[in-house]
Amino acid sequence: MKNITISVYLTNLGKYNEGELVGQWVELDGTLEYSDLKEGGKCDIGLNSDYEEYFITDFESPVEINEYTSIDRLNEIYKTLTEIQEETNLEECEIEAILKEISLEELHEGIHDLFIYPDCNDMSDVAYNYIEQTGLLHGVPDSLQRYFDYDAFGRDMGYEGHYIFTDNNTCIQII
């Protein structure tokens, strides 16, 4: 599993207003501090007593980040996404697909309300996966199990639930 990556391009606002682009890409690790942006810091974009403000010019993240997102909020986003990934074993693309439907806070609060169905292309596959995981047809003879209508059951599941299909053929149900 590839770890979550969040990168932001931090820009010196004062220099930008003077027509000079002074900035740097930073990959977050949850420990970024304002002092890191000052002269001599690990992300030196020339902040000092004359140039005290920064803004985010660009970002690569599964979560929307705006130009004035604070460093504390960036660290919080990174830590929350990392925690979600560790608890769920979801890939970054799966988390990104969920975050198109619900907020980061909703995902974090409802992390235990997710059901993950691997190798699913459609709701029929989800139905089959669900039946296998729950043992719904356990005890029913094989000669009768083959008559079960996975397409219809999957269609009904789709009407009654919130399902998200990802690019890697995983379906995630949000309860």
Rosetta constraint file for C-alpha pairs under 8 A:
AtomPair CA 1 CA 89 HARMONIC 7.41 0.50
AtomPair CA 1 CA 90 HARMONIC 7.90 0.50
AtomPair CA 1 CA 91 HARMONIC 6.27 0.50
AtomPair CA 2 CA 91 HARMONIC 6.70 0.50
AtomPair CA 2 CA 92 HARMONIC 7.19 0.50
AtomPair CA 3 CA 82 HARMONIC 7.46 0.50
AtomPair CA 3 CA 85 HARMONIC 7.72 0.50
AtomPair CA 3 CA 91 HARMONIC 7.77 0.50
AtomPair CA 3 CA 92 HARMONIC 7.18 0.50
AtomPair CA 4 CA 78 HARMONIC 7.89 0.50
AtomPair CA 4 CA 81 HARMONIC 6.96 0.50
AtomPair CA 4 CA 82 HARMONIC 6.32 0.50
AtomPair CA 4 CA 85 HARMONIC 7.54 0.50
AtomPair CA 4 CA 92 HARMONIC 5.77 0.50
AtomPair CA 5 CA 27 HARMONIC 7.05 0.50
AtomPair CA 5 CA 28 HARMONIC 7.21 0.50
AtomPair CA 5 CA 60 HARMONIC 7.86 0.50
AtomPair CA 5 CA 61 HARMONIC 6.81 0.50
AtomPair CA 6 CA 27 HARMONIC 5.78 0.50
AtomPair CA 6 CA 28 HARMONIC 5.60 0.50
AtomPair CA 6 CA 59 HARMONIC 7.43 0.50
AtomPair CA 6 CA 60 HARMONIC 5.67 0.50
AtomPair CA 6 CA 61 HARMONIC 4.77 0.50
AtomPair CA 6 CA 62 HARMONIC 7.69 0.50
AtomPair CA 6 CA 78 HARMONIC 7.00 0.50
AtomPair CA 7 CA 25 HARMONIC 6.54 0.50
AtomPair CA 7 CA 26 HARMONIC 5.39 0.50
AtomPair CA 7 CA 27 HARMONIC 4.21 0.50
AtomPair CA 7 CA 28 HARMONIC 5.90 0.50
AtomPair CA 7 CA 59 HARMONIC 5.59 0.50
AtomPair CA 7 CA 60 HARMONIC 5.14 0.50
AtomPair CA 7 CA 61 HARMONIC 6.61 0.50
AtomPair CA 8 CA 25 HARMONIC 5.57 0.50
AtomPair CA 8 CA 26 HARMONIC 5.42 0.50
AtomPair CA 8 CA 27 HARMONIC 6.61 0.50
AtomPair CA 8 CA 28 HARMONIC 7.69 0.50
AtomPair CA 8 CA 56 HARMONIC 6.52 0.50
AtomPair CA 8 CA 57 HARMONIC 7.61 0.50
AtomPair CA 8 CA 58 HARMONIC 5.86 0.50
AtomPair CA 8 CA 59 HARMONIC 4.22 0.50
AtomPair CA 8 CA 60 HARMONIC 6.40 0.50
AtomPair CA 9 CA 23 HARMONIC 6.57 0.50
AtomPair CA 9 CA 24 HARMONIC 5.39 0.50
AtomPair CA 9 CA 25 HARMONIC 4.23 0.50
AtomPair CA 9 CA 26 HARMONIC 6.22 0.50
AtomPair CA 9 CA 56 HARMONIC 5.60 0.50
AtomPair CA 9 CA 57 HARMONIC 5.51 0.50
AtomPair CA 9 CA 58 HARMONIC 5.11 0.50
AtomPair CA 9 CA 59 HARMONIC 6.03 0.50
AtomPair CA 10 CA 23 HARMONIC 5.30 0.50
AtomPair CA 10 CA 24 HARMONIC 5.52 0.50
AtomPair CA 10 CA 25 HARMONIC 6.36 0.50
AtomPair CA 10 CA 26 HARMONIC 7.25 0.50
AtomPair CA 10 CA 45 HARMONIC 7.56 0.50
AtomPair CA 10 CA 54 HARMONIC 6.47 0.50
AtomPair CA 10 CA 55 HARMONIC 5.80 0.50
AtomPair CA 10 CA 56 HARMONIC 4.76 0.50
AtomPair CA 10 CA 57 HARMONIC 6.26 0.50
AtomPair CA 10 CA 58 HARMONIC 7.74 0.50
AtomPair CA 11 CA 16 HARMONIC 7.38 0.50
AtomPair CA 11 CA 21 HARMONIC 7.10 0.50
AtomPair CA 11 CA 22 HARMONIC 5.72 0.50
AtomPair CA 11 CA 23 HARMONIC 4.05 0.50
AtomPair CA 11 CA 24 HARMONIC 6.71 0.50
AtomPair CA 11 CA 45 HARMONIC 6.68 0.50
AtomPair CA 11 CA 54 HARMONIC 5.36 0.50
AtomPair CA 11 CA 55 HARMONIC 5.35 0.50
AtomPair CA 11 CA 56 HARMONIC 6.07 0.50
AtomPair CA 11 CA 57 HARMONIC 6.40 0.50
AtomPair CA 12 CA 16 HARMONIC 6.13 0.50
AtomPair CA 12 CA 21 HARMONIC 7.41 0.50
AtomPair CA 12 CA 22 HARMONIC 5.63 0.50
AtomPair CA 12 CA 23 HARMONIC 6.06 0.50
AtomPair CA 12 CA 45 HARMONIC 5.89 0.50
AtomPair CA 12 CA 46 HARMONIC 6.79 0.50
AtomPair CA 12 CA 47 HARMONIC 6.70 0.50
AtomPair CA 12 CA 51 HARMONIC 7.14 0.50
AtomPair CA 12 CA 52 HARMONIC 7.96 0.50
AtomPair CA 12 CA 53 HARMONIC 6.29 0.50
AtomPair CA 12 CA 54 HARMONIC 4.61 0.50
AtomPair CA 12 CA 55 HARMONIC 6.71 0.50
AtomPair CA 13 CA 17 HARMONIC 6.17 0.50
AtomPair CA 13 CA 51 HARMONIC 7.38 0.50
AtomPair CA 13 CA 52 HARMONIC 8.00 0.50
AtomPair CA 13 CA 53 HARMONIC 5.45 0.50
AtomPair CA 13 CA 54 HARMONIC 4.83 0.50
AtomPair CA 13 CA 55 HARMONIC 6.08 0.50
AtomPair CA 14 CA 18 HARMONIC 6.43 0.50
AtomPair CA 14 CA 51 HARMONIC 5.38 0.50
AtomPair CA 14 CA 52 HARMONIC 7.54 0.50
AtomPair CA 14 CA 53 HARMONIC 6.73 0.50
AtomPair CA 14 CA 54 HARMONIC 7.80 0.50
AtomPair CA 15 CA 19 HARMONIC 6.44 0.50
AtomPair CA 15 CA 20 HARMONIC 5.17 0.50
AtomPair CA 15 CA 21 HARMONIC 6.46 0.50
AtomPair CA 15 CA 22 HARMONIC 6.53 0.50
AtomPair CA 15 CA 51 HARMONIC 7.33 0.50
AtomPair CA 16 CA 20 HARMONIC 4.96 0.50
AtomPair CA 16 CA 21 HARMONIC 5.22 0.50
AtomPair CA 16 CA 22 HARMONIC 6.96 0.50
AtomPair CA 22 CA 45 HARMONIC 5.94 0.50
AtomPair CA 22 CA 46 HARMONIC 7.53 0.50
AtomPair CA 23 CA 45 HARMONIC 5.30 0.50
AtomPair CA 24 CA 43 HARMONIC 6.86 0.50
AtomPair CA 24 CA 44 HARMONIC 7.81 0.50
AtomPair CA 24 CA 45 HARMONIC 6.67 0.50
AtomPair CA 26 CA 43 HARMONIC 7.10 0.50
AtomPair CA 28 CA 32 HARMONIC 6.83 0.50
AtomPair CA 28 CA 74 HARMONIC 7.72 0.50
AtomPair CA 28 CA 75 HARMONIC 7.18 0.50
AtomPair CA 28 CA 78 HARMONIC 6.90 0.50
AtomPair CA 29 CA 75 HARMONIC 7.32 0.50
AtomPair CA 29 CA 78 HARMONIC 6.86 0.50
AtomPair CA 30 CA 74 HARMONIC 7.55 0.50
AtomPair CA 30 CA 75 HARMONIC 4.31 0.50
AtomPair CA 30 CA 76 HARMONIC 7.02 0.50
AtomPair CA 30 CA 78 HARMONIC 5.73 0.50
AtomPair CA 30 CA 79 HARMONIC 5.89 0.50
AtomPair CA 31 CA 75 HARMONIC 6.43 0.50
AtomPair CA 32 CA 36 HARMONIC 6.72 0.50
AtomPair CA 32 CA 71 HARMONIC 6.74 0.50
AtomPair CA 32 CA 75 HARMONIC 6.73 0.50
AtomPair CA 33 CA 37 HARMONIC 7.50 0.50
AtomPair CA 33 CA 71 HARMONIC 6.54 0.50
AtomPair CA 33 CA 72 HARMONIC 7.74 0.50
AtomPair CA 34 CA 38 HARMONIC 7.32 0.50
AtomPair CA 34 CA 71 HARMONIC 6.86 0.50
AtomPair CA 35 CA 41 HARMONIC 6.52 0.50
AtomPair CA 36 CA 40 HARMONIC 7.83 0.50
AtomPair CA 36 CA 41 HARMONIC 4.25 0.50
AtomPair CA 36 CA 42 HARMONIC 5.23 0.50
AtomPair CA 36 CA 43 HARMONIC 5.40 0.50
AtomPair CA 36 CA 44 HARMONIC 6.68 0.50
AtomPair CA 37 CA 41 HARMONIC 5.64 0.50
AtomPair CA 37 CA 42 HARMONIC 7.00 0.50
AtomPair CA 37 CA 43 HARMONIC 4.96 0.50
AtomPair CA 37 CA 44 HARMONIC 4.85 0.50
AtomPair CA 37 CA 45 HARMONIC 5.58 0.50
AtomPair CA 37 CA 46 HARMONIC 6.88 0.50
AtomPair CA 37 CA 47 HARMONIC 6.02 0.50
AtomPair CA 38 CA 43 HARMONIC 7.41 0.50
AtomPair CA 38 CA 44 HARMONIC 5.41 0.50
AtomPair CA 38 CA 45 HARMONIC 6.45 0.50
AtomPair CA 38 CA 46 HARMONIC 5.50 0.50
AtomPair CA 38 CA 47 HARMONIC 4.36 0.50
AtomPair CA 38 CA 48 HARMONIC 5.87 0.50
AtomPair CA 39 CA 44 HARMONIC 5.13 0.50
AtomPair CA 39 CA 45 HARMONIC 6.82 0.50
AtomPair CA 39 CA 46 HARMONIC 4.91 0.50
AtomPair CA 39 CA 47 HARMONIC 6.00 0.50
AtomPair CA 39 CA 48 HARMONIC 6.66 0.50
AtomPair CA 40 CA 44 HARMONIC 5.79 0.50
AtomPair CA 46 CA 51 HARMONIC 7.17 0.50
AtomPair CA 47 CA 51 HARMONIC 4.93 0.50
AtomPair CA 47 CA 52 HARMONIC 5.22 0.50
AtomPair CA 47 CA 53 HARMONIC 7.03 0.50
AtomPair CA 47 CA 54 HARMONIC 7.84 0.50
AtomPair CA 48 CA 52 HARMONIC 5.64 0.50
AtomPair CA 54 CA 68 HARMONIC 7.99 0.50
AtomPair CA 55 CA 67 HARMONIC 5.27 0.50
AtomPair CA 55 CA 68 HARMONIC 5.48 0.50
AtomPair CA 55 CA 69 HARMONIC 7.87 0.50
AtomPair CA 56 CA 66 HARMONIC 6.93 0.50
AtomPair CA 56 CA 67 HARMONIC 4.26 0.50
AtomPair CA 56 CA 68 HARMONIC 6.34 0.50
AtomPair CA 56 CA 69 HARMONIC 7.45 0.50
AtomPair CA 57 CA 67 HARMONIC 6.14 0.50
AtomPair CA 58 CA 67 HARMONIC 7.77 0.50
AtomPair CA 59 CA 65 HARMONIC 7.00 0.50
AtomPair CA 61 CA 65 HARMONIC 7.65 0.50
AtomPair CA 62 CA 92 HARMONIC 7.52 0.50
AtomPair CA 62 CA 93 HARMONIC 7.99 0.50
AtomPair CA 62 CA 95 HARMONIC 7.29 0.50
AtomPair CA 62 CA 96 HARMONIC 4.83 0.50
AtomPair CA 62 CA 99 HARMONIC 7.19 0.50
AtomPair CA 63 CA 77 HARMONIC 7.92 0.50
AtomPair CA 63 CA 96 HARMONIC 7.36 0.50
AtomPair CA 63 CA 99 HARMONIC 6.98 0.50
AtomPair CA 63 CA 104 HARMONIC 7.38 0.50
AtomPair CA 65 CA 69 HARMONIC 6.36 0.50
AtomPair CA 69 CA 73 HARMONIC 6.37 0.50
AtomPair CA 69 CA 74 HARMONIC 6.77 0.50
AtomPair CA 70 CA 74 HARMONIC 6.24 0.50
AtomPair CA 71 CA 75 HARMONIC 6.23 0.50
AtomPair CA 72 CA 76 HARMONIC 6.15 0.50
AtomPair CA 73 CA 77 HARMONIC 6.04 0.50
AtomPair CA 74 CA 78 HARMONIC 6.25 0.50
AtomPair CA 75 CA 79 HARMONIC 6.13 0.50
AtomPair CA 76 CA 80 HARMONIC 6.01 0.50
AtomPair CA 77 CA 81 HARMONIC 6.11 0.50
AtomPair CA 78 CA 82 HARMONIC 6.10 0.50
AtomPair CA 79 CA 83 HARMONIC 6.08 0.50
AtomPair CA 80 CA 84 HARMONIC 6.17 0.50
AtomPair CA 80 CA 108 HARMONIC 7.15 0.50
AtomPair CA 81 CA 85 HARMONIC 6.12 0.50
AtomPair CA 81 CA 104 HARMONIC 7.97 0.50
AtomPair CA 82 CA 86 HARMONIC 6.12 0.50
AtomPair CA 83 CA 87 HARMONIC 6.14 0.50
AtomPair CA 84 CA 88 HARMONIC 6.04 0.50
AtomPair CA 84 CA 89 HARMONIC 7.97 0.50
AtomPair CA 84 CA 108 HARMONIC 6.54 0.50
AtomPair CA 84 CA 111 HARMONIC 7.07 0.50
AtomPair CA 85 CA 89 HARMONIC 5.20 0.50
AtomPair CA 85 CA 90 HARMONIC 5.45 0.50
AtomPair CA 85 CA 91 HARMONIC 7.13 0.50
AtomPair CA 85 CA 92 HARMONIC 7.75 0.50
AtomPair CA 85 CA 95 HARMONIC 7.82 0.50
AtomPair CA 86 CA 90 HARMONIC 7.87 0.50
AtomPair CA 88 CA 111 HARMONIC 7.65 0.50
AtomPair CA 90 CA 94 HARMONIC 5.98 0.50
AtomPair CA 90 CA 95 HARMONIC 6.44 0.50
AtomPair CA 91 CA 95 HARMONIC 6.42 0.50
AtomPair CA 92 CA 96 HARMONIC 6.06 0.50
AtomPair CA 93 CA 97 HARMONIC 6.17 0.50
AtomPair CA 93 CA 166 HARMONIC 7.10 0.50
AtomPair CA 93 CA 167 HARMONIC 7.26 0.50
AtomPair CA 93 CA 168 HARMONIC 7.96 0.50
AtomPair CA 94 CA 98 HARMONIC 6.38 0.50
AtomPair CA 94 CA 166 HARMONIC 5.79 0.50
AtomPair CA 94 CA 167 HARMONIC 7.77 0.50
AtomPair CA 94 CA 168 HARMONIC 7.94 0.50
AtomPair CA 94 CA 170 HARMONIC 7.64 0.50
AtomPair CA 95 CA 99 HARMONIC 6.16 0.50
AtomPair CA 96 CA 100 HARMONIC 6.51 0.50
AtomPair CA 97 CA 101 HARMONIC 7.21 0.50
AtomPair CA 97 CA 164 HARMONIC 7.13 0.50
AtomPair CA 97 CA 165 HARMONIC 7.70 0.50
AtomPair CA 97 CA 166 HARMONIC 6.17 0.50
AtomPair CA 98 CA 102 HARMONIC 6.30 0.50
AtomPair CA 98 CA 107 HARMONIC 7.86 0.50
AtomPair CA 98 CA 164 HARMONIC 6.86 0.50
AtomPair CA 98 CA 172 HARMONIC 7.92 0.50
AtomPair CA 99 CA 103 HARMONIC 5.70 0.50
AtomPair CA 99 CA 104 HARMONIC 6.36 0.50
AtomPair CA 99 CA 107 HARMONIC 7.61 0.50
AtomPair CA 102 CA 106 HARMONIC 6.19 0.50
AtomPair CA 102 CA 107 HARMONIC 6.66 0.50
AtomPair CA 103 CA 107 HARMONIC 6.25 0.50
AtomPair CA 104 CA 108 HARMONIC 6.08 0.50
AtomPair CA 105 CA 109 HARMONIC 6.07 0.50
AtomPair CA 106 CA 110 HARMONIC 5.95 0.50
AtomPair CA 107 CA 111 HARMONIC 5.51 0.50
AtomPair CA 110 CA 114 HARMONIC 7.38 0.50
AtomPair CA 113 CA 174 HARMONIC 6.14 0.50
AtomPair CA 113 CA 175 HARMONIC 5.22 0.50
AtomPair CA 114 CA 172 HARMONIC 6.59 0.50
AtomPair CA 114 CA 173 HARMONIC 5.57 0.50
AtomPair CA 114 CA 174 HARMONIC 4.95 0.50
AtomPair CA 114 CA 175 HARMONIC 6.26 0.50
AtomPair CA 115 CA 172 HARMONIC 5.71 0.50
AtomPair CA 115 CA 173 HARMONIC 5.00 0.50
AtomPair CA 115 CA 174 HARMONIC 6.75 0.50
AtomPair CA 115 CA 175 HARMONIC 7.96 0.50
AtomPair CA 116 CA 170 HARMONIC 7.03 0.50
AtomPair CA 116 CA 171 HARMONIC 5.99 0.50
AtomPair CA 116 CA 172 HARMONIC 4.68 0.50
AtomPair CA 116 CA 173 HARMONIC 6.42 0.50
AtomPair CA 117 CA 126 HARMONIC 6.28 0.50
AtomPair CA 117 CA 129 HARMONIC 6.37 0.50
AtomPair CA 117 CA 130 HARMONIC 7.53 0.50
AtomPair CA 117 CA 170 HARMONIC 5.76 0.50
AtomPair CA 117 CA 171 HARMONIC 5.06 0.50
AtomPair CA 117 CA 172 HARMONIC 6.20 0.50
AtomPair CA 118 CA 129 HARMONIC 7.90 0.50
AtomPair CA 118 CA 169 HARMONIC 6.55 0.50
AtomPair CA 118 CA 170 HARMONIC 4.53 0.50
AtomPair CA 118 CA 171 HARMONIC 6.38 0.50
AtomPair CA 119 CA 125 HARMONIC 7.64 0.50
AtomPair CA 119 CA 168 HARMONIC 7.97 0.50
AtomPair CA 119 CA 169 HARMONIC 5.13 0.50
AtomPair CA 119 CA 170 HARMONIC 5.62 0.50
AtomPair CA 119 CA 171 HARMONIC 7.86 0.50
AtomPair CA 120 CA 125 HARMONIC 5.01 0.50
AtomPair CA 120 CA 126 HARMONIC 5.89 0.50
AtomPair CA 120 CA 165 HARMONIC 7.95 0.50
AtomPair CA 120 CA 169 HARMONIC 5.15 0.50
AtomPair CA 120 CA 170 HARMONIC 5.59 0.50
AtomPair CA 120 CA 171 HARMONIC 6.08 0.50
AtomPair CA 121 CA 125 HARMONIC 6.34 0.50
AtomPair CA 121 CA 165 HARMONIC 7.74 0.50
AtomPair CA 121 CA 169 HARMONIC 5.72 0.50
AtomPair CA 121 CA 170 HARMONIC 7.71 0.50
AtomPair CA 121 CA 171 HARMONIC 7.98 0.50
AtomPair CA 122 CA 126 HARMONIC 6.57 0.50
AtomPair CA 123 CA 127 HARMONIC 6.05 0.50
AtomPair CA 123 CA 151 HARMONIC 7.10 0.50
AtomPair CA 123 CA 154 HARMONIC 4.59 0.50
AtomPair CA 123 CA 155 HARMONIC 6.20 0.50
AtomPair CA 123 CA 157 HARMONIC 7.58 0.50
AtomPair CA 123 CA 158 HARMONIC 6.73 0.50
AtomPair CA 124 CA 128 HARMONIC 6.29 0.50
AtomPair CA 124 CA 150 HARMONIC 5.27 0.50
AtomPair CA 124 CA 151 HARMONIC 4.62 0.50
AtomPair CA 124 CA 152 HARMONIC 7.65 0.50
AtomPair CA 124 CA 153 HARMONIC 7.31 0.50
AtomPair CA 124 CA 154 HARMONIC 4.72 0.50
AtomPair CA 124 CA 155 HARMONIC 7.21 0.50
AtomPair CA 125 CA 129 HARMONIC 6.07 0.50
AtomPair CA 125 CA 150 HARMONIC 7.72 0.50
AtomPair CA 125 CA 154 HARMONIC 7.54 0.50
AtomPair CA 126 CA 130 HARMONIC 5.96 0.50
AtomPair CA 126 CA 154 HARMONIC 6.43 0.50
AtomPair CA 126 CA 171 HARMONIC 7.18 0.50
AtomPair CA 127 CA 131 HARMONIC 6.10 0.50
AtomPair CA 127 CA 150 HARMONIC 5.77 0.50
AtomPair CA 127 CA 151 HARMONIC 7.54 0.50
AtomPair CA 127 CA 153 HARMONIC 6.20 0.50
AtomPair CA 127 CA 154 HARMONIC 4.67 0.50
AtomPair CA 127 CA 157 HARMONIC 7.45 0.50
AtomPair CA 128 CA 132 HARMONIC 6.24 0.50
AtomPair CA 128 CA 150 HARMONIC 6.21 0.50
AtomPair CA 128 CA 154 HARMONIC 7.99 0.50
AtomPair CA 129 CA 133 HARMONIC 6.11 0.50
AtomPair CA 130 CA 134 HARMONIC 6.02 0.50
AtomPair CA 131 CA 135 HARMONIC 5.63 0.50
AtomPair CA 131 CA 136 HARMONIC 5.23 0.50
AtomPair CA 131 CA 137 HARMONIC 6.68 0.50
AtomPair CA 132 CA 136 HARMONIC 7.16 0.50
AtomPair CA 132 CA 137 HARMONIC 7.92 0.50
AtomPair CA 137 CA 145 HARMONIC 7.03 0.50
AtomPair CA 140 CA 144 HARMONIC 6.65 0.50
AtomPair CA 140 CA 145 HARMONIC 6.34 0.50
AtomPair CA 141 CA 145 HARMONIC 6.25 0.50
AtomPair CA 142 CA 146 HARMONIC 6.47 0.50
AtomPair CA 143 CA 147 HARMONIC 7.91 0.50
AtomPair CA 144 CA 148 HARMONIC 7.40 0.50
AtomPair CA 149 CA 153 HARMONIC 6.26 0.50
AtomPair CA 150 CA 154 HARMONIC 5.81 0.50
AtomPair CA 151 CA 155 HARMONIC 6.09 0.50
AtomPair CA 152 CA 156 HARMONIC 6.23 0.50
AtomPair CA 153 CA 157 HARMONIC 6.20 0.50
AtomPair CA 154 CA 158 HARMONIC 6.20 0.50
AtomPair CA 155 CA 159 HARMONIC 6.49 0.50
AtomPair CA 156 CA 160 HARMONIC 6.36 0.50
AtomPair CA 157 CA 161 HARMONIC 5.95 0.50
AtomPair CA 158 CA 162 HARMONIC 6.93 0.50
AtomPair CA 158 CA 163 HARMONIC 6.87 0.50
AtomPair CA 161 CA 173 HARMONIC 7.10 0.50
AtomPair CA 161 CA 174 HARMONIC 7.45 0.50
AtomPair CA 161 CA 175 HARMONIC 7.22 0.50
AtomPair CA 162 CA 173 HARMONIC 5.65 0.50
AtomPair CA 162 CA 174 HARMONIC 5.49 0.50
AtomPair CA 162 CA 175 HARMONIC 6.99 0.50
AtomPair CA 163 CA 171 HARMONIC 6.46 0.50
AtomPair CA 163 CA 172 HARMONIC 5.56 0.50
AtomPair CA 163 CA 173 HARMONIC 4.44 0.50
AtomPair CA 163 CA 174 HARMONIC 6.38 0.50
AtomPair CA 164 CA 171 HARMONIC 5.48 0.50
AtomPair CA 164 CA 172 HARMONIC 5.14 0.50
AtomPair CA 164 CA 173 HARMONIC 6.41 0.50
AtomPair CA 164 CA 174 HARMONIC 7.99 0.50
AtomPair CA 165 CA 169 HARMONIC 6.62 0.50
AtomPair CA 165 CA 170 HARMONIC 5.84 0.50
AtomPair CA 165 CA 171 HARMONIC 4.43 0.50
AtomPair CA 165 CA 172 HARMONIC 6.46 0.50
AtomPair CA 166 CA 170 HARMONIC 5.42 0.50
AtomPair CA 166 CA 171 HARMONIC 6.31 0.50
AtomPair CA 166 CA 172 HARMONIC 7.98 0.50
